[in-house]
Amino acid sequence: MPLNRQKLATSRADYWVFVLMGFDQNMDFVVIKPSDLLAKLDTIHGKAKTIQSYLWVTEAKRCWEARGLNHQDQTRIAQDEYTNDVRDFSRCLNDWSPIKVLNG
């Protein structure tokens, strides 16, 4: 998904929500603060004007930013053997608690 870095950097939203449609028609959601998202993507992809991001959800319900990974790392993601704190979006996966707190 292409993201405009400037829009992300100046977003007034408390959280961004990404809807991820799986092959089996199940949906997952990534709920994240724009500043946290930008920090992760800047570390992964640099400070390009447009950021391409590929969020993958595994059967083990882990979520990874997979753009730019080599085939070996992609395979390790599928086998639930991959680790990388910056690329790991699992803590944001289907976690609606920040929004529930905002709404009381």
N, C-alpha and C positions, 0 to 999 in steps of 0.2 A: 504494500500500500504506500503510495507516495504521500509524504507529509511536507507541508511548507514550514520550514524552520522558523521563519519570522512569525507566522500565525501561532505556532506552538509557543514560542518565546513570549508573546504578548497576550496569550489567552487569558481571559478573565474567568474562565471556568475553574471551579474547585477541583473537578475531576474530568478526565476524558474516559469514555467507555468505548472499547472496540468490540464489535460483534464478530466472532469467528465461527464460520459455518464449516462443520466437519463433513467428511465424505459420506457419513452415515446419516446426514441431515440433522445431527445434534448441534446445538449452539453452545459456545462457551463465550465468556466475557472477560476482558481485561479491564480492570478499573484502576486508574492510576492518575496521580497528580501530574499536570502538564510539566511542572518543573522537574519532577523525578523522571518522567519519560524523556525529556530533553537531555538531562544529564546522562542517562544511560545511552541514548542514541548518539550523543556527541562523542562519548567515549568509544563506542563501537565503530561509528562511521565518520567521525570528524564533523566539521562545521559547514557542511555543504548547504546551499540554499534549499534544495529539495532533498529530502531523506527518503530512501526506499527502505521499507521494513517488511520482513516476513516473519510473522509470529506463528509458530507451530505449537500445537497441543498434542501431547503424546497419549497413548492409551493409559499410561500411569498418571495422567492428569498433571503433567509438568508442562510448562510453557516456556518456549525459547525464542529468542530473536535469531533467526537462522540465516539471514542474508549474508552472503560472503563466506560462509563456512565451506570448507573443503568436503569432499565426499566422505572421507573417514570420520570427520566430526558429525556429519549428518547421520551416518550410520550409528555412531555412538549415542546420538539423541534417540534414535528409534529403539535402540537396545537398552535405554535408560542407564547409560554408563557415562554420559557427558556431564562435565561440571564446568561452570564459568559464572561467577557471581554477577558480572555485569550483564550477560546475555540471559540470565535467569529471570523470567517474569512470573514465575509460579506463585509467588506470594500475592500477586494481583489477580490471579486467575479465579474467576467466579467469587471474588471477595467483595461483597456488597456492604460490609460493615462500615466503611467510612461514610458512605452515603446515608446509611441508616442513622448514624450518629448525627449527621447534619440535619436530618429531618426529625430528630427527637424521637 
